[in-house]
């Protein structure tokens, strides 16, 4: 049984210094998937050695790929080629990782073997019809539970998938990526149209491996013609992990933090735009390109934030950062309104409800709405928060402690290890007084 971890946060600290936060989770997943399908050996540096990306790594080992973990984020993948995966001998267990399950369902739909995808309690409640429905239009055979959830039983349809034109009903990089991966095994062209731009790491990395994805406006198209050629990938720091310190250094007086080598792909930088609209002082320094992805150092100093209406077009570009952005809003003067973010209800937890409950516990006046939240800035008090096993909620409330008037205790924090195992070490090094307590 996994250990229960509780965080205790001493209030009123400040953040100072430099940090390089963990590697990007989305890119780490994709480096394993595409490196496995490539011809040749792919060396990855900056790989995120956290539970989610390691679940993907293990799944590919279970399908016969030799993957060496050399420590310190260095991973070597001995690619087996597009048609070289082997049938796993047991269900592929994907832990808490929605990205692993949704992307793998597309990749495995057109293989010459059958397999079963399973996950933990949270992943087993998350909607999978958003991928299985368009995949079945392509000829895939995937069985879900009657509720449309995992486990997914995939009957491989090698040579039988066909391309479709799919207009996505929601802005989701996971759905887009799933269908692109299925399209690599389909007859004809697969074209996906997205209602708003979402992260494009799959498209960029496929192109890096020499596999052509054409991108025009809000459409991405792929065919089965092509193969992947191994190349070396340097994964930048995850802006979704950096976001905790962008907010923390903004809200904690007398803070000054430099976050090194952060990925600033324009499909991920909504958090910087939203914080700047709120009055945050964030400088983008030393901008450069690493392996087809833009990277920079981010310098952030304290500021008095103000409440805003969050522009809806920024929502998909900051989709994972709302838990900590709600903390920024709670510390701001005036009202912050978020709309158009119903996707937050189907993340690792219902992030609208769980954050609204937590903010109310610490004395903030909030109103949860079906697609967002209205937050009145105020003074964060102390209290005991239930993170519902959601890593980003646990870390968001740890950051809230920086400007709280009393200590905050956060329950059910073990899943911080799914995305950011060094969170405690980096946060304490920068100045947050965080102690954790483990029990079996
Ligand atoms: C991800 C896409 C997003 C994001 C998730 C990672 C990806 O999910 O929330 O953490 O790597 O493609 P959706 O596509 O469901 O929005």
Boltz pocket constraint, residues with backbone or C-beta under 6 A from the ligand:
constraints:
  - pocket:
      binder: B
      contacts: [[A, 25], [A, 26], [A, 27], [A, 99], [A, 171], [A, 172], [A, 173], [A, 174], [A, 175], [A, 177], [A, 199], [A, 319], [A, 320], [A, 343]]
      max_distance: 6.0
